[in-house]
Amino acid sequence: VQVIVLTTYSDDESVFAALRAGARGYLTKDAEADELARAIRRVHEGKAMLDSDVQARLLDRLDAPAPSSEPTAPARAAGEPPDDLTSREAEVLGLIAAGLSNAEIARRLVLSEATVKTHINRLFAKTGVRDRAQAVRYAYEHGLAP
């Protein structure tokens, strides 16, 4: 499935999360109808389509010099989940890796299925995985699987 995000958010964090999660298009809600139609055609053709302001910021960010001696990401403390996952998201990921369904995870953690789905969507965006199979692999690679 090819995805175009249509949102009010154009901050870097939202854009990168959507792109890491596999979105091929990213437009803000103020996009004109013809721009949305063009985005649908381009993404259907296998191309990408980004809001012009978002695209300019991404290019500016790529042009910025990278710090030479500083690490690109802060080191995480021992036991802290990777990729800015919350402890609850890491817990949900571990339960996915254990083979539990959303309903089973909800019962185990005493949450609604909607809340479980929200945690899953967020952890997918943060880790860049596209489906449960990739999530299981990620969990094992990062020591989050039981």
C-alpha positions as CSV (number, residue, x, y, z in Angstrom):
1,V,0.0,0.0,0.0
2,Q,1.3,3.4,-0.9
3,V,0.6,6.1,1.7
4,I,0.2,9.9,1.4
5,V,0.0,11.7,4.7
6,L,-2.4,14.6,4.7
7,T,-2.1,16.4,8.0
8,T,-1.9,19.7,9.8
9,Y,1.6,18.9,11.2
10,S,4.7,19.8,9.2
11,D,7.3,19.7,12.0
12,D,10.4,17.7,11.3
13,E,9.6,15.1,13.8
14,S,6.2,14.3,12.3
15,V,7.6,14.4,8.7
16,F,10.5,12.0,9.5
17,A,8.3,9.7,11.5
18,A,5.8,9.4,8.6
19,L,8.6,8.9,6.0
20,R,10.4,6.3,8.2
21,A,7.1,4.5,8.5
22,G,6.9,4.3,4.7
23,A,4.8,7.2,3.6
24,R,5.6,8.2,-0.1
25,G,3.8,11.5,0.1
26,Y,3.4,14.2,2.8
27,L,1.0,17.1,2.3
28,T,-0.5,19.6,4.7
29,K,-4.2,20.1,4.8
30,D,-4.0,23.4,3.1
31,A,-2.9,21.6,-0.1
32,E,-5.1,22.5,-3.1
33,A,-7.2,19.8,-4.7
34,D,-5.0,19.7,-7.8
35,E,-1.9,19.2,-5.7
36,L,-3.6,16.3,-3.9
37,A,-4.6,14.8,-7.2
38,R,-1.0,15.2,-8.5
39,A,0.3,13.6,-5.3
40,I,-2.0,10.6,-5.8
41,R,-0.8,10.2,-9.4
42,R,2.9,10.5,-8.6
43,V,2.8,8.1,-5.7
44,H,0.7,5.6,-7.8
45,E,3.6,5.8,-10.4
46,G,6.1,4.9,-7.7
47,K,7.4,8.5,-7.1
48,A,7.3,10.6,-4.0
49,M,5.4,13.9,-3.3
50,L,6.2,16.3,-0.5
51,D,4.7,19.6,0.5
52,S,7.0,22.3,-1.0
53,D,7.7,23.9,2.4
54,V,8.5,20.5,3.9
55,Q,10.7,19.6,0.9
56,A,12.6,22.9,1.3
57,R,13.2,22.3,5.0
58,L,14.4,18.7,4.3
59,L,16.9,20.0,1.7
60,D,18.1,22.7,4.1
61,R,18.6,20.1,6.8
62,L,20.6,17.9,4.4
63,D,22.8,20.9,3.4
64,A,23.6,21.7,7.0
65,P,27.1,20.4,7.9
66,A,27.1,17.4,10.1
67,P,29.0,17.7,13.4
68,S,32.3,15.9,13.0
69,S,33.2,14.8,16.5
70,E,29.7,14.5,18.1
71,P,27.7,11.3,17.9
72,T,24.7,11.5,15.6
73,A,22.4,10.2,18.3
74,P,22.7,10.5,22.1
75,A,23.9,7.3,23.8
76,R,21.1,5.5,25.6
77,A,21.3,4.4,29.2
78,A,21.5,0.7,30.0
79,G,18.1,-0.8,29.9
80,E,16.6,2.2,28.1
81,P,14.6,1.3,25.0
82,P,16.2,2.2,21.6
83,D,14.8,4.8,19.1
84,D,13.1,6.9,21.8
85,L,10.5,4.1,22.5
86,T,8.7,4.6,25.7
87,S,8.8,1.7,28.1
88,R,5.2,0.9,27.3
89,E,5.9,0.8,23.5
90,A,8.9,-1.5,24.2
91,E,6.6,-3.7,26.3
92,V,4.0,-3.8,23.5
93,L,6.8,-4.6,21.0
94,G,8.0,-7.5,23.2
95,L,4.5,-8.9,23.4
96,I,4.2,-8.7,19.6
97,A,7.4,-10.6,19.4
98,A,5.9,-13.2,21.7
99,G,3.1,-13.7,19.2
100,L,0.3,-12.0,21.0
101,S,-2.6,-10.4,19.1
102,N,-3.7,-6.8,19.8
103,A,-6.6,-8.2,21.8
104,E,-4.3,-10.4,23.9
105,I,-1.9,-7.5,24.5
106,A,-4.8,-5.3,25.6
107,R,-6.0,-7.9,28.1
108,R,-2.4,-8.6,29.4
109,L,-1.7,-4.8,29.9
110,V,-5.3,-3.9,30.9
111,L,-5.6,-1.5,28.0
112,S,-8.2,-0.9,25.3
113,E,-7.4,-2.4,21.9
114,A,-7.4,1.2,20.5
115,T,-4.7,2.2,22.9
116,V,-2.7,-0.9,21.9
117,K,-3.1,0.1,18.3
118,T,-1.9,3.6,19.1
119,H,1.2,2.2,20.8
120,I,1.9,0.0,17.8
121,N,1.5,2.8,15.3
122,R,3.9,5.0,17.3
123,L,6.5,2.2,17.7
124,F,6.3,1.4,14.0
125,A,6.9,5.1,13.2
126,K,9.8,5.4,15.6
127,T,11.5,2.2,14.6
128,G,10.8,2.4,10.8
129,V,9.2,-1.0,10.6
130,R,6.3,-1.5,8.2
131,D,4.6,-4.6,9.6
132,R,4.5,-7.1,12.6
133,A,7.1,-9.4,11.0
134,Q,9.6,-6.5,10.8
135,A,8.7,-5.5,14.3
136,V,9.5,-9.0,15.6
137,R,12.8,-8.9,13.9
138,Y,13.5,-5.5,15.4
139,A,12.5,-6.7,18.8
140,Y,15.0,-9.6,18.7
141,E,17.8,-7.4,17.2
142,H,17.4,-4.9,20.0
143,G,16.9,-7.4,22.9
144,L,13.3,-6.5,23.4
145,A,11.9,-10.0,22.7
146,P,11.1,-12.2,25.7
